[in-house]
Amino acid sequence: MNINKPSGANEPAVRADQLPRRKPAKITAVDWQILDAAARQRLQEFGVDEGVAIELMHSGPMGGDPLALRIGRMVVAVRRAQAAAIRVKVNEAS
């Protein structure tokens, strides 16, 4: 055990559909290949890219679909399957 590493330094990225509600995070990667062309274009138009701030605001009552995600400064609704393509790291300070 290395006690010199900061807490959470080796925590793996999680999928955006697994984010705790109201926990700010940063996008670390997007698996564009698992999305269809329309979903890829829509997420790109929303500004989904590495380094962008993201936060789960709400999830739907039945199966959690759709999800309301704050991406940058706007809130958008996405399907859980689309959010699963987005890898994020929860901000340590939150």
N, C-alpha and C positions, 0 to 999 in steps of 0.2 A: 504494500500500500504506500503510495507516494503522497505524503501530507503537504507537499509544496504546491500541488496543483490546485487552482481555485475550484470551488464547488461547482459542479455541473460542466466542467470543461470538456469532458468526454461524453456527455449525454448525446445520444444520437438525435438526429432530426426526426420529428414526428410528422404525420400527414395533417394537413389543415382540417380535415374532417374529425380529427382526434383532439384538436385544441381545446383546452379548458375555456369556458365562456369568459369573455372580458380579460383575457391574458394577452397582452401585446406580444407579438413575435415578428420575426423577419423571415422572408422567404429565402431558403437556401438552395432550392432546386425545383424544377418543374419537369415532370415526365411527360413531355409533349406527345410521345408515341402512343400512349394509351388513350388519348383523346381523339375524337373524330374531328374533321376539318372545321366544322362550324364551332365546336366548343373551343378548339385551339384559337381560332380567330377572335371569338368573343372574349376569352381570357386575356389575350394579348391586347385587345382594345381597352380592357379595364386596367391595363398597366401591370399585369402579373409578370414579374421578372425577379431574378435573384436580387436580394438586398432591399426589396420593397417591404414596408411595414404592413402587417396583416393582423387582424383580430376577429375572432368569432363573436358576433353580437347576439345572434339568436339562432335557434334551430326549429324547424317545423315540428308540430305535435305528433304526427304519425310517422314514425320511422326516422324522424329528424330531417326530412326533406321538405323544402329547400333550406339551405343555410344562408344566413345573412352575414356576409363578411365585410369588414372594413378593409379596403385595399387602398393604401395611401390615404387620401382624404375623402374617398367616397364609399358608400355602403352599397353592395350589390348582392343579389340573390343568385346562388349557384346550387347545382345539384350536388349531393353528397359524393357521387362518383367522380365529378369534376374536381371537387376539393381534395379528393384522395390522391390526385396527381400532383398536388402541391406539397412540397416538403418544407417544413418550417422549424425554426428554433425559437423557443420561448425566451423572451428577454429576461435576463437574470435580475435586473433591478425591479421587476414588477412582482 
